[in-house]
Amino acid sequence: MLLTGANILLVEHDQRTIDSIRQVVGTRYTLDIEVRGIPAIKKAMQTEYDLYLIACKLPDKTGLDVLSMILKSFPEAICVMMDNDPAIDTIMRAAHLGGYDFLKKPIKHDKLERIIPRALERRWYVQEARRLKEEKDRNLIAISEEQSRLRSVIQSIDDGLMITNIRREIIFYNPRFLKLTGINREILVGEKIIEILPVKLQEQISGILESKHSYCSIKEEIVIEPPAKLVIMANSNPILDDKGQLLGVVSVLRDISEIKALELSKSEFINMLAHELKAPLGAIRGYLEMVIERQMGDNEVLYQNYLNRSLTRCDAMLALLQDLLNIFRMDAMTVRREIERIDAGDLLRETVDFFYSNIRERKLTLDMRIDNELYIKADREEIRRIYTNLLSNAIKYNKENGRINIRATREDAYVKIIVEDTGIGMKTEDKERIFEEFFRAKNIHTRNVSGTGLGTTILKKILDEYNGKIEVHSEFEKGSAFTIYLPRAN
């Protein structure tokens, strides 16, 4: 069930993010905005909001400080943190403080449209549970009905919940618990945990039941489906009676798969970067040692060859680092764009002229048909980067005496540009991964072709910025065709 007319407090100073969130919220909810942390904390102390959207980086306070102060006053507050490139420790700190979820900026509308109703649904359940408790305090006669309602709330929450008695028997669980533990059948009341639960969760529950301290609480990550397909944060606490005697254990499970996947992807990125830089640096060091130590006698031609190779390797590493910087700037929204009305066809002709020597060197035939007055509004250099990527790929992945076909036309509200080659093409599995960072197809044709594996990633990110789109058609050893669509200027 959703809150109608819910009140949302947005703590954010980046205007682009504010506008994006305002578009999603629309008129369905009341949106209050604060661009600084201290005024946001004061406002939050005066009013309890249904949902808080908090940026990690603020001019005067950190988002975690704001989160901590809000939860200190309203422990049940639903807070979603936001950051451009969140560090794992920031995400974990937010989760440990009691943050509900984490969004990566720039905010994707579809993700925000999913998380707001889910968060407000959780808020409704919190308010309903609070109301039921107050009702219970006022009217003990209605306790059985209230327990039934509370059970319905527990059954519907997003976290998994299970209660175990001191004999290690499962006496209650909700449907979400089954999903988060990978159990694909109903559990009978009274079944032993040793017969059903993941080993780590069994050990967590047993640790509390065997502890001499009644206040013992255990929280840890448990991998259900490795490496990060399904990872949960399991938090188990003792259940005590009014005399402090242990009655059982309550375990709450939260899905942290997205957080762990982010951590894994960052680790893979660092390993990939180290691998990409280690090999060329080692080669350059070897070449320079041979030149400095004159290991080849007086063969100056060979030394010059080694120096040229070193320079080529340095250029490749610089290209890799430049591509990485471009990606980081786009993700962090720090790219400065000079938007102007440009003729996409004229710019395409200019870019093709730049590649004429490469086309002649590879003995390629060029067939180019570009319509006039193909106007778009964009940054000239970013569109040139798109063209450069498409043309350089069509040249270096083509075959000797091959062909390149270029078409630029109008199609509905778009400028449609096709770059087609008769080159090595791609296998189906490679085509599906073409826009992944660092991905490069590996086959007999690509062994001696240099590249960073980031060109098409950057191309896709630029197109997304302009609400453009791209289609890829390719057949292995027959060629590829890339079709891009850029919105036409009025």
N, C-alpha and C positions, 0 to 999 in steps of 0.2 A: 504494500500500500504506500502511496506517495503523499508527501506534505504538499498541500495546495497553498499557493501564496507564500512560499518559504522565503526566509530572509537570509541572504548570503553576504558575507563580508569578504571583499577582495582586497588583499594587502599586496600591492604591486606598483612599481614606479615606471615600468616599461610600457609606453603608450601602445605599442603594437600588440603586446599581450593583453592589455586592458581591452582594446578594441575587439580582439579575437574572442575573448570570453564574453564580452557584452553581446556579440552577435549570437552566440550559442544560448545565452540566458534569455535574451529577448524580453518579452513582457510577461513571461510565465512566472518569474520570481522577482522579488525586490533585491536589487544589487546595490550595496553600499561600497564605496571605493575609498581606500586610504593609500597614499603613495609613500608614507613613512611609517616606521615601526612604532614610535612612541605614541603618536595620535591614535594609531590602530589599537594599541593596548588599552588606552584610555576609553576608547569607544567600546571595545570588547568587554571592559569591566562594567560598563553601564547597561549593556544589553546582551542577552544570550542569543546568539545567532544559530540558525539551523545548520549552516555550513560555512567553513572558513577556508578560503583559498589563499595560501601564503607563499610569497616568493622567498627563496633562501637568501637572496642578496637584496638588501635595502640600504638606503642612504645613511641611516642613523643606527640601525640595529640589525642583527642577523635574524633571519626567519626563524631559526631554532629558538632564539630568545623570545620572540613573539609567541611561538607555539607553546613554550614552557609556561609563560605567564597566563595564557588563555586556559590551558589545561589545569593550572593551579587553581583558578577560580571556577572553572567548569570541567571537571574531570571526564565527563561524558561527551565533551564537544567533539564534533566530527571535523577534523582538520586535514586538508590535502595540501602537501608541500609541492613547490614548483621550482625547477632550476634548469639552466641551459645544458649543463654537462655534469650531473650530480655525481659526486664521489661516493664510493661505497660506504665509507664511514659516515658520511652525512646522511645517507639513506637509513643506515642502521641506527644512528642516533635519533633520527626522527621517529623511527618505529619504536625504539625503546622508550622514548618520551611519551608515546601514545598516539602518534600520528596515524591517520587512517590509511592514507595512500600517498603515492608520489607520482607527479607528472613531469615529463621531460619537455622543456621548451625548445623550439616553438610548439605551442599547444596545438595538437591535431583535433579538429572539430569532432570527428567521429568518436575519438576516445573520451573527450570531455562530455559529449552527449551521452556516453554510456556511464561514466563515473558519477555524474551529478544525480541522476535518478537513483543509482545504487546507494550513494551516500545518504541521500534524503530518505531512502527507504530504511536504511539503518537508523537514521535519526528518529524516524517515526517509531521504530521498534523500541529505541531507548526511551522516548517519551511515553510510549504505551506501557513499558515496564515500570517507569516511574509512577505513572498514573495508577497502575495496578497496585503498586506498593502503598501509595497513599490511600487508596480505596480499602486495601486490606487493613491498614492501621485504623481506619475509621469504622470498619464494619467486619468484625471477625466472623459473623454469621455467613458471609459470602466467600469464605476462604477457599472452599472447594472449587467454586466457579473461577476464582481468580487464579488458582493453580492451573486450571485447564487453559486459561487464556495465556498465562505465562509460558506454559509448555508450547502453545502454538507459536509464540514469539521466538522461543529458543529453536523450534523446528525450522524457522524461516530465516534465521540470521546467516550472514555470509561466512562466519567462522564455524569450524567443526567443534562439537562439544561432546564429551563423554564423561560419565560418572562411574567409578569403580568402587566396590565396597572393600572392606579389609580382607576379605577372602579372595581378592583378585578376580571377582566376578563382575562382568559388565551389567549394570542395572539400568543405564539410560544412555542414549546417544541420539543425535539428530542426523537427518539425511546428508548434510554437508560433511559430516565426519566420515561417512563411508567413501565419499568421493575423494577427500583429501588423504585418505590412507590407502587408496587403491583397492579397497575391499569391494568385490562385485556381488555380494549376496547380503541378505538381511541377517542381522545378528540376533540370536535368541537371548532373551533376558536370562542371566545366570551363567552364560558361557564364560569360560576362563580366558583371560587375556593371552595366556601363553599359546593358545590354540589359534589365535586370530591376528593379533596386532604385530606391526613391525617390531623387530627386536629392540631397537633403540627406545621406542615408546614404552615397551614392556619394562626395560631397565629403568626408565624415568619414573614410572609408577611404583615399581618395587623399591626404588631408592627412597621415595617418600614414606612408603608403608614401613620400611625397615629403619627409618631414621629415628634417633632418640629425641630429636627436636620437633615439636609439633608445628613449629612455624616454618619448617623446611619447604622451600619452593624451588623447582627446577625448570629452567628454560633452555632449550637447545634446538639447533637446526637438524632436521631429519630429511635425508634424500629418499624420496619414494621411487621416482623414475629418473635415473641419472641420464646425462650429467646435470641438467637443470630443467628438465621437462616438467617435473613436479617436485618441488621442495617446500617443506612446511616448517614453520616455527612452532614448536610444541611447548606449551607452558602448563605445567602441572602444579596444583596446589592442594594442600590437605583440606578436608572437610571436618570441622570440629563441632562437637555439641556444646551446649552452654556451660559445661564443666571442663571444657578443653580436651575431652577425649576424642581420639581419632575415629572417625566414622568411615572414611574412604578418601578418594582422590577425585578431583575434577580436573580434566585436561581440556585445554582450549587450543585448537589448531588453526593457524593462519597461513594462507597461501602466500609464499614469498618467492614464487618461481620467477617472476619478472625481475626482481632484484638480483637473484642469483644468476639469471641469464645475462643481465647487464654486467655483473662482475666477471662472468666467464668470457663475455665478448671483449671486455677490456684486457683481460689476461691474454687472450688470443691475439689481440691487436699488438700488444707489447712484444709478444713472441714473434709475430710476423715482422714487425718493424726491425727487431734485432736481427732476424734472419736476413731481411732484405739489405741491411747495411753492412752486416759482418762480411759477407762474401766479397763485395766490391772493395771494401777497405783492406781486406787481406790481400787481394790481388794487387791493389795500388802499392801497398807496402812492399810486396815482393818485387814488383817492377822497379820501384825506386831504389831498393837495395842493390839490384843488379846494375843499375846505372851508376850509383854512387861508388860501389866497390869495383866497378869496371870488370865485371865477371866475364864479359864476352870479348876481352882484349880491346882492340882499337876499332871495332865494328860500329862506327858512328850511326850507320843506317839503322842497325838493329836497336841501338839505344834510343834513337829518335822514334822508332816504332813503339818501344815500351812507354816512352813519355806520352805519345799520342793515345795509346790505350789507357793510360792513367787519366788523361784529360777526359776521354770518353766516359770512363767509369764515374769520374767526379760529376760530369754533366748529368748522368743518369740519376745519381744520388740527389743532386740539387733539384732535378725535376720531381723526384719522389717527395722531397720535403716541401716543395712548392705546392704540389697537389694536396698534401696533408694540411698545409696551412689554409688552402682554399676551402677544404671541407670543414675544418674547425671554425673558420670565420663564418661560413654559411650556417653551421649548426648553432653558433653563438649569436647569430644575427648581428655581426659587427661588420658586414660587408657594406661599403659605401657605394651606392648606385646613383648614377646620373641618368635619370629617366628622360628620354626624349623621343620625339616622333621620328622614326627612321624607316627607310625603305629596305625591308628584309632582302629583297631581290638584289638591289645594288650592293649591299654588304656581302651577299653570297658571291657575287661576281668578283668583288675585290679579294675575297678569301681564296677563291679558286685560282686567281691570277698568281697569288703567292705560292701556290703548289705546282705551277706549270712545270718548273724544272724537275721536280720529283716525278711528275707524271711522265715526262719525256724520258727520264732516266730508266723508269720501269717499263718503257715502251707500251704504255696504256693508251687506249682510245677513249676520248672523252666526248660524251653526248650531253649537252647542257641546254635545257629549255626553261627559261625563267620569264614569267609574266612581268609586266610593268606595274608600278604603283602598288606594291605589296607592303602597305604601311602597318607598322606595329609600334607600340610604346614600350620601350625597354632600354636597358643600359647597353650601349653599342658593344663594349668590350666583352660583356657576358655572352651576347649572341654570337660574336666572333669566336668565342671559345667553344661554343656548341658546334659551329661550322668546322672549326679546326679539328675538333675531335672526330667528327664524322668523316671528313675528307682524309685525314691522316690514316685512319683505320682502313678506309676503302683503298688506299694506296699500298700500305705496308702489308695488309693481309690479302692483297690481290695476287694473281698469277702473272707471270711474264706474258706480255702481249694480251693482257686482259682488257676489260672494259669497265668504265664507270659511267653510269647514267644519273644525271641530276635533273630533278623537276621541281619547280616552285610555282604554285598556283593558289587561287582562292578556293576555299571549300567552306560554305556556310559562314560562320563567324570566325573562321580561322585562316591563317596562312599555312598552307600545307607544303612541306618540303620533303622530298624523297632523295636519298643518296643510296644508289644500288651498285653493287660490284659483282664481278664474276670470280671472286676469290675462293678462299678455302672453306668459307661457311662455318657453321657451328652444328654440333650435335644437339639433340633436344635437351639433354641434361645441362649442357653448357649454356644454352639460350635462356633457360630458366634462372640462371645465376648471373647473368651478364651485368646487372647493376649492383652486385654485391661488392663491398670494398675489398680491394686486393685480389679479386678473383680474376684469373687468367686461364683460358682454356689450354689444356696440355695435350698436344698430339704431335705427330711427326712434322707438321707444317709450322708449328709455332716455336720450335726449339730455339731458333736463331733470331726471333723477333723480339726486340726490346720493348719494355713498357712497364708502367707502375701498377697496373690493375685498378687505377682510380679514375681514369678518364671518363668512362661511361657513368660512374657514380656521380661525378661532378656534373656531368651533362644532365642527368636525371634531376639532381637537386636544383639546378638552375631552372629547368622547365617547370618544376613544381612551384618555384617562386612566382612564375608568371601565369600560373594556372594553365600551363600547357600540358601536352601529353606526348607519348612516344609509343610507336608500334615497331616490333622487330619480327621480320620474316627471314628465315635462314635455312639452308639445306647444306649439310656437310659436303665439302668438296665441290659445291656448285655455286655458292655465293650467298650474299646477305643483302637485305634491303632495310634501311632504317627510315622510318617515316615520323617526322615531328610535326606537331600542330602548335602554332602560337596564336593567341587571340589577336584579331585584327583591331587596329585603332579606328575609332569612329571617324 
